[in-house]
Amino acid sequence: MKRIEYRGDYLRASRTGGVALRAHVKAGRVGLTANTAHGVRGSARITKGTYVALQNGQLRLVGRYGKGPVKLNVSKSGLSASYKTGVGSLNFIRPNRSSATIAGIQVRGKNALILNLIALGLQLAFLMVQLVITISIAIIQVVVGLTTAGFYLVKSAWLAFKERRLEKQFEAHYEALPEWIDAEFPDARTWAAQLNITRTKRAMVYLITAYGRGLDMSSGAFSQPREKDVRLALDTLVGSRSKREPYTESLALMRLLTERFLDLKSPQELANFYLKLDELALADDGRTPLQWALLEVVAARAGLQIEVFRER
């Protein structure tokens, strides 16, 4: 059944009920309504949501309870529960008493039940879509989080492996340096023993800034050498060898220069000079593995302990 109606303060008009005038007064919990079509009705509120009314000699009990879309309705005819959908109200216990409003037309009974079920189905479908999207986003976030954590874990493990490998390589070379120098590089020991402190420092700086990055004077990355420049002497000393081992040679030269430094100055001054060498290594895109090894040679002879802090 379709129902079209207009409700105002004093006038009510509908297709089925016609036109009726009404007036309403209220005093406390008691209300009195006069309607030209239905007579006089008195009503009173018993408790919150519960009303009792007397109309044309008939007693009526009305109760509406609940917050949100679900409501519990009580009347003389019994108990019912309803759910407010997007188009009306769906009565669970008495489905044929459901109501719906489409384009201002109120529908009751079976048609209202069908419309409410359609609206409820659409709401459930929309909620399911929202649920799927929410779960998908949550899964993506978990996967991204686990992937990121796994990446940093693998990266950390790889860096630790490389660091340990370099440490083993350094330890193997460092322990064998004295015998290797005497057997394979004796002219380097003779050359280092003749240096003064100034030339010793210049040679150590050149080892860090040049050999530490795989460079020498022929690379054109350094200023023009002076006569008897210690840098030329180093390149000549290394270049005159028939079989070159740059990593071992660099460590051997740094060890000889560090020992010469300690012959001329104190361990404390060597520790201070180490800081300058470290700054030079950092000045050009960070330290290379060979620069780390050269600095460790100086630190070992100066009695320093190096702690590496990785950026997170």
Secondary structure, DSSP 4 states (H G I P E B T S, - for coil): -EE-EEE-SSEEEETTTEEEEEEEEEETTEEEEEETTTEEEEEEEEETTEEEEEETTEEEEEEEE-SSSEEEEEETTEEEEEEE-SSEEEESSSGGG-EEEETTEEEETHHHHHHHHHHHHHHHHHHHHHHHHHHHHHHHHHHHHHHHHHHHHHHHHHHHHHHHHHHHHHHHHHHHHHHHHHHH-HHHHHHHTT--HHHHHHHHHHHHHTGGGT--GGGS-SPPP-TT-HHHHHHHHHHT-SS--HHHHHHHHHHHHHHHHHHHS-HHHHHHHHHHHHHHHHTTTS--HHHHHHHHHHHHHHT---------
